[in-house]
Amino acid sequence: MPKYSLFIIGFVFIFMAVVAAHGEFEADIITTTKGDLKIMFIGHGTLMFTFDGKVIHVDPVSREADYSKLPKADLILVTHEHGDHLDTKAIDIIRQEKTDLILTEKCAGKAKGGIIMKNGDVKTVQGFKIEAVPAYNILHKRGSGAPFHPKGMGNGYVIAFADKRIYVAGDTENTTEMKALKNIDIAFLPMNLPYTMTPEMVADAAKAFKPRILYPYHYGNTDTSRIVELLKDVKEIEVRIRKM
């Protein structure tokens, strides 16, 4: 068999292996001034970004993926301490010596060796400018009257990928701090009742800070067609629904 044919067959097998490993996850490509940003939608509140030769995992959780089959992390961001966002087993699998872990103060009691970011902090890590945005409940509360996510405990993160600013909100409602954000290119906003936002809350926040692309995420059984309907006349915002 000609060498060229063997090369093609080998390439096809490699391609099929990659698809088999990652085929269950949708992915989008965003163009930046420093090359493509790949967004992989793992599930629930879990994401993976690939940019400029680096891999960034957000809230890696074992129930959402087999992390032994995913790339090792250069950077891991954890929004808060709940088990569907902080999973030390998943972190241990993708963590390597050069990995930086960004987390909240409460998460630091469970995952060692991380960089603590408090609400309002701004740091540059692995070459990425990262801003910690408060993530908390305003309306939704437990039976005891305590909010599911108290103010001051959790973070959302704004991450700069060259000229693009990506906001991953974490578990939150349509807070004053969220609505005051500026120049957000892509926003991931949670829409999972009763813990985070209704579609109406998401629409209210999106209309305030106008991300160019809005991905509802962490939406559970919420009807995503509702947010599409609520924002259908807001031409500045493109709503993209992905399997989360």
C-alpha positions as CSV (number, residue, x, y, z in Angstrom):
1,M,0.0,0.0,0.0
2,P,1.4,3.5,-0.9
3,K,2.8,5.5,2.0
4,Y,0.4,8.3,1.2
5,S,-2.6,6.0,1.7
6,L,-1.1,4.7,5.0
7,F,-0.8,8.4,6.1
8,I,-4.4,9.1,5.3
9,I,-5.6,5.9,7.1
10,G,-3.5,6.9,10.1
11,F,-4.9,10.4,10.1
12,V,-8.5,9.0,10.0
13,F,-7.9,6.7,13.0
14,I,-6.4,9.6,15.0
15,F,-9.4,11.8,14.0
16,M,-11.8,9.1,15.0
17,A,-10.1,8.7,18.4
18,V,-10.3,12.4,19.1
19,V,-14.0,12.4,18.2
20,A,-14.6,9.3,20.4
21,A,-12.9,11.0,23.3
22,H,-14.6,14.4,23.0
23,G,-17.6,13.7,20.7
24,E,-20.2,14.0,23.4
25,F,-19.3,17.7,24.0
26,E,-20.3,20.6,21.8
27,A,-17.6,23.2,21.0
28,D,-17.6,26.7,19.5
29,I,-14.7,28.6,18.1
30,I,-14.4,32.4,18.9
31,T,-11.9,34.5,16.9
32,T,-9.6,36.8,18.8
33,T,-6.7,39.0,17.9
34,K,-4.4,36.3,19.2
35,G,-5.9,33.3,17.5
36,D,-8.9,31.1,18.1
37,L,-10.5,30.5,21.5
38,K,-12.2,27.1,21.7
39,I,-15.0,26.7,24.1
40,M,-16.0,23.2,25.1
41,F,-19.4,22.8,26.8
42,I,-18.8,19.9,29.2
43,G,-22.1,20.1,31.1
44,H,-24.0,21.8,34.0
45,G,-21.6,24.5,35.2
46,T,-18.5,22.9,33.7
47,L,-16.5,24.4,30.8
48,M,-13.2,24.1,29.1
49,F,-11.4,26.7,27.2
50,T,-8.4,26.2,24.9
51,F,-6.4,29.3,23.9
52,D,-2.9,30.2,22.8
53,G,-1.6,26.7,23.6
54,K,-3.1,26.7,27.1
55,V,-6.0,24.8,28.6
56,I,-8.4,26.4,31.1
57,H,-10.9,24.3,33.1
58,V,-13.8,25.9,34.9
59,D,-15.5,24.0,37.7
60,P,-14.3,20.6,36.6
61,V,-16.6,17.9,38.0
62,S,-16.2,14.2,37.6
63,R,-19.9,13.5,37.1
64,E,-19.8,15.6,33.9
65,A,-16.8,14.1,32.2
66,D,-14.1,11.4,32.4
67,Y,-11.2,13.8,33.2
68,S,-8.6,11.1,32.5
69,K,-9.5,11.6,28.8
70,L,-9.4,15.4,28.8
71,P,-6.3,17.6,28.5
72,K,-4.3,18.5,31.6
73,A,-4.9,22.0,32.9
74,D,-2.7,25.1,32.8
75,L,-5.3,27.0,34.8
76,I,-8.3,25.8,36.8
77,L,-11.0,28.2,38.1
78,V,-13.5,27.2,40.7
79,T,-16.5,29.5,41.4
80,H,-17.6,28.2,44.8
81,E,-17.6,25.3,47.2
82,H,-20.7,23.3,46.3
83,G,-20.1,19.7,45.1
84,D,-21.4,20.4,41.6
85,H,-18.6,23.0,41.2
86,L,-15.8,21.9,43.4
87,D,-14.6,18.3,42.9
88,T,-11.1,17.7,44.3
89,K,-10.9,14.3,42.5
90,A,-11.4,16.0,39.1
91,I,-8.9,18.7,40.0
92,D,-6.3,16.1,41.0
93,I,-6.6,14.3,37.7
94,I,-6.0,17.4,35.5
95,R,-3.6,19.2,37.8
96,Q,0.1,19.2,37.0
97,E,3.1,20.9,38.5
98,K,2.6,24.0,36.4
99,T,-1.1,24.3,36.9
100,D,-2.5,27.3,38.7
101,L,-5.7,26.9,40.7
102,I,-7.9,29.9,41.4
103,L,-10.7,29.5,44.0
104,T,-12.6,31.2,46.8
105,E,-11.5,31.3,50.4
106,K,-14.1,28.6,51.4
107,C,-12.9,26.3,48.6
108,A,-9.3,26.7,49.8
109,G,-10.2,24.6,52.9
110,K,-10.8,21.6,50.6
111,A,-8.4,22.1,47.7
112,K,-4.9,23.0,48.7
113,G,-2.3,25.1,47.0
114,G,-4.7,27.5,45.2
115,I,-4.7,31.2,44.6
116,I,-7.6,32.8,46.6
117,M,-9.6,35.5,44.9
118,K,-12.2,37.5,46.8
119,N,-15.0,39.4,45.3
120,G,-13.6,42.4,43.4
121,D,-10.0,41.0,43.1
122,V,-8.2,41.4,39.8
123,K,-5.1,39.2,39.1
124,T,-3.1,38.2,36.1
125,V,-2.4,34.4,36.1
126,Q,-0.8,32.4,33.3
127,G,-0.9,35.6,31.3
128,F,-4.7,35.9,31.6
129,K,-6.3,39.0,33.4
130,I,-9.0,37.6,35.7
131,E,-11.6,39.6,37.6
132,A,-13.6,38.1,40.4
133,V,-17.3,39.2,40.3
134,P,-19.6,38.7,43.3
135,A,-22.0,35.7,42.8
136,Y,-24.9,35.4,45.2
137,N,-28.7,35.1,45.6
138,I,-31.0,38.0,46.0
139,L,-34.4,36.3,46.0
140,H,-34.0,32.5,46.1
141,K,-33.5,31.0,49.6
142,R,-33.5,27.7,51.5
143,G,-36.4,26.8,53.8
144,S,-34.4,28.2,56.7
145,G,-34.4,31.7,55.0
146,A,-30.7,31.5,54.2
147,P,-29.8,32.2,50.5
148,F,-28.6,29.3,48.5
149,H,-25.5,31.3,47.7
150,P,-24.7,34.0,50.4
151,K,-23.1,37.3,49.3
152,G,-19.3,37.3,49.6
153,M,-18.8,33.5,49.3
154,G,-18.8,32.8,45.6
155,N,-17.2,34.2,42.5
156,G,-18.0,34.7,38.9
157,Y,-15.0,35.3,36.7
158,V,-14.3,37.7,33.8
159,I,-11.3,36.3,31.8
160,A,-9.6,38.2,29.1
161,F,-8.6,36.1,26.1
162,A,-6.7,38.7,24.0
163,D,-9.4,41.2,22.9
164,K,-12.3,39.1,24.1
165,R,-13.7,39.3,27.6
166,I,-15.6,36.2,28.8
167,Y,-17.8,36.2,31.9
168,V,-18.6,32.9,33.6
169,A,-21.1,33.9,36.3
170,G,-21.1,30.9,38.6
171,D,-24.2,30.5,40.8
172,T,-25.8,33.8,41.1
173,E,-28.8,36.0,40.4
174,N,-29.0,39.3,38.5
175,T,-27.0,41.3,40.9
176,T,-26.1,44.9,40.8
177,E,-22.4,44.0,40.2
178,M,-23.3,41.8,37.2
179,K,-25.5,44.4,35.7
180,A,-22.7,47.0,36.0
181,L,-20.3,44.9,33.9
182,K,-18.8,46.6,30.8
183,N,-17.5,45.3,27.5
184,I,-18.4,41.7,27.9
185,D,-18.1,39.7,24.6
186,I,-19.4,36.4,25.9
187,A,-21.5,35.7,29.0
188,F,-22.4,32.3,30.6
189,L,-25.4,33.0,32.9
190,P,-27.0,30.3,35.1
191,M,-30.7,29.5,34.8
192,N,-31.3,26.7,37.2
193,L,-34.2,27.0,39.6
194,P,-34.5,27.4,42.5
195,Y,-30.8,27.9,43.0
196,T,-30.0,30.7,40.4
197,M,-32.0,32.7,37.9
198,T,-35.3,32.6,36.2
199,P,-35.2,33.3,32.4
200,E,-36.6,36.7,33.2
201,M,-33.7,37.4,35.6
202,V,-31.2,36.4,32.9
203,A,-33.0,38.6,30.4
204,D,-32.9,41.5,32.8
205,A,-29.2,41.2,33.5
206,A,-28.3,40.6,29.8
207,K,-30.3,43.8,28.8
208,A,-28.3,45.7,31.3
209,F,-24.7,44.8,30.4
210,K,-25.4,43.5,26.8
211,P,-22.9,40.7,26.2
212,R,-22.4,40.1,22.4
213,I,-23.1,36.4,22.9
214,L,-25.1,34.9,25.7
215,Y,-24.9,31.2,26.6
216,P,-27.4,30.1,29.2
217,Y,-25.7,27.4,31.3
218,H,-26.3,25.4,34.4
219,Y,-29.9,25.4,33.3
220,G,-31.1,22.0,34.5
221,N,-34.7,21.5,33.3
222,T,-35.4,25.1,32.6
223,D,-37.0,25.7,29.2
224,T,-34.2,27.5,27.2
225,S,-36.7,28.6,24.6
226,R,-38.0,31.2,27.1
227,I,-34.8,33.2,27.2
228,V,-34.6,33.1,23.4
229,E,-38.1,34.6,23.3
230,L,-37.4,37.2,25.9
231,L,-34.3,38.5,24.1
232,K,-35.5,38.0,20.5
233,D,-35.8,41.8,19.9
234,V,-32.5,42.7,21.5
235,K,-30.4,42.8,18.4
236,E,-27.1,43.5,20.3
237,I,-27.3,40.1,21.9
238,E,-27.0,36.7,20.2
239,V,-28.4,33.9,22.4
240,R,-26.7,30.5,21.8
241,I,-28.2,27.4,23.3
242,R,-25.7,24.6,23.8
243,K,-26.1,21.2,25.5
244,M,-25.3,22.0,29.2
